[in-house]
Each structure stands twice: as structure tokens, then as C-alpha cells.
Amino acid sequence: MPSRPRLHRIDMAPEHLPPVGPSELVAAWQAATLGAEVGMVLQVGDIEGVEFRWPEGEARFVFADLDASCWAAALDRLYGLDSLRGIAVLFRLLALVEIMARAEWLRPLFRIGDGQGIQLDPDLVHLAAVAQLTASARFDAGAFQQQLGLVGPTRLESHRRARDRY
């Protein structure tokens, strides 16, 4: 009989995870990237996912793909995923990666693969550190765009960091 994943349980909804410091998010990104470079994966005893439970419902997130499990393992070692702080940093990091992958209008605010690692606009990092997550533990793209002052794709060049390419 296959074993059940080891889950950390939190008595709140994902959208109630607390903000974190922007420097914590940057440190998490660096730790996760290093973990990926060395091939870190979950080991026996590591938390394999998170189960959120609140009076109105529950949501379960299992780190099923290699990238998510690698990043979770790295952040477990940095912050401890048995803490609310560690879970908040991890889910904000995963949400940031997810929105960067799907929101083309966000692409001028970060650079990847130019030999200097990833470069993230400070406004983007700050927003990811404090913005409310959705019930599906993502960032709401429309709200994110508004909070960055980017009402639509045509407004992107007016953002000082996008214009100057940091």
C-alpha cells in the first residue's frame, strides 16, 4: 500500500498567509535556485505538501513535480516548512514564479539567463512579498497588474524599472 504524503497542516486559507519581507523572498529565490542547481530533492521525512484547513473549506498542495519538490526542500532547510513563516515564503515564491510564467506583461520586470542569475525588479519583489494570495495560492494577475501601476500592456513602458531596464 503506497504511503500517504507527509503534509503540514495549517488552520487557515492560503489567502490569509502573512506577508514576508522582500529580502526573505530574495533569499528564498537564491536558496531554491541553488537547490535546483545541486539537484536537491525531498528526502524521507521532509514535508511533501501543505494542507490548508479553515471553517469554510480546505485545500491540499502536494509538491508533486520535481521543481516544486526541489524548491520546497531548499526552503525547508532555510526556513523550516513546519513554520507559518516558511510556508508563507514558499507559497509566495511559487506564486511569483507562476505569475512570471503566465503574465507576458510582467516580462520587462525581470531577466533570466544572462549570466548574472535572475534579476527582479524591486517593485515586483516587494509586491510578491506583501500581496494577498488567492484561494488557489496564486497571485491575482489583474490585481497584481493594478498594484504595479500597469493598467494594461501599453502602460508597461511607463513603469520606471521597465523603461530603464534596471
Secondary structure in CASP SS format (residue, H / E / C, confidence):
PFRMAT SS
TARGET T0000
AUTHOR 0000-0000-0000
METHOD secondary structure of the structure
MODEL  1
M C 1.00
P C 1.00
S C 1.00
R C 1.00
P C 1.00
R C 1.00
L E 1.00
H E 1.00
R E 1.00
I E 1.00
D C 1.00
M C 1.00
A C 1.00
P H 1.00
E H 1.00
H H 1.00
L C 1.00
P C 1.00
P C 1.00
V C 1.00
G C 1.00
P H 1.00
S H 1.00
E H 1.00
L H 1.00
V H 1.00
A H 1.00
A H 1.00
W H 1.00
Q H 1.00
A H 1.00
A H 1.00
T H 1.00
L H 1.00
G H 1.00
A H 1.00
E H 1.00
V H 1.00
G C 1.00
M C 1.00
V C 1.00
L C 1.00
Q C 1.00
V C 1.00
G C 1.00
D C 1.00
I C 1.00
E C 1.00
G E 1.00
V E 1.00
E E 1.00
F E 1.00
R E 1.00
W E 1.00
P C 1.00
E C 1.00
G E 1.00
E E 1.00
A E 1.00
R E 1.00
F E 1.00
V E 1.00
F C 1.00
A C 1.00
D C 1.00
L H 1.00
D H 1.00
A H 1.00
S H 1.00
C H 1.00
W H 1.00
A H 1.00
A H 1.00
A H 1.00
L H 1.00
D H 1.00
R H 1.00
L H 1.00
Y C 1.00
G C 1.00
L C 1.00
D C 1.00
S C 1.00
L H 1.00
R H 1.00
G H 1.00
I H 1.00
A H 1.00
V H 1.00
L H 1.00
F H 1.00
R H 1.00
L H 1.00
L H 1.00
A H 1.00
L H 1.00
V H 1.00
E H 1.00
I H 1.00
M H 1.00
A H 1.00
R H 1.00
A C 1.00
E H 1.00
W H 1.00
L H 1.00
R H 1.00
P H 1.00
L H 1.00
F E 1.00
R E 1.00
I C 1.00
G C 1.00
D C 1.00
G C 1.00
Q C 1.00
G C 1.00
I C 1.00
Q E 1.00
L E 1.00
D C 1.00
P H 1.00
D H 1.00
L H 1.00
V H 1.00
H H 1.00
L H 1.00
A H 1.00
A H 1.00
V H 1.00
A C 1.00
Q C 1.00
L E 1.00
T C 1.00
A C 1.00
S C 1.00
A C 1.00
R C 1.00
F E 1.00
D C 1.00
A H 1.00
G H 1.00
A H 1.00
F H 1.00
Q H 1.00
Q H 1.00
Q H 1.00
L C 1.00
G C 1.00
L C 1.00
V C 1.00
G C 1.00
P H 1.00
T H 1.00
R H 1.00
L H 1.00
E H 1.00
S H 1.00
H C 1.00
R H 1.00
R H 1.00
A H 1.00
R H 1.00
D H 1.00
R C 1.00
Y C 1.00
END
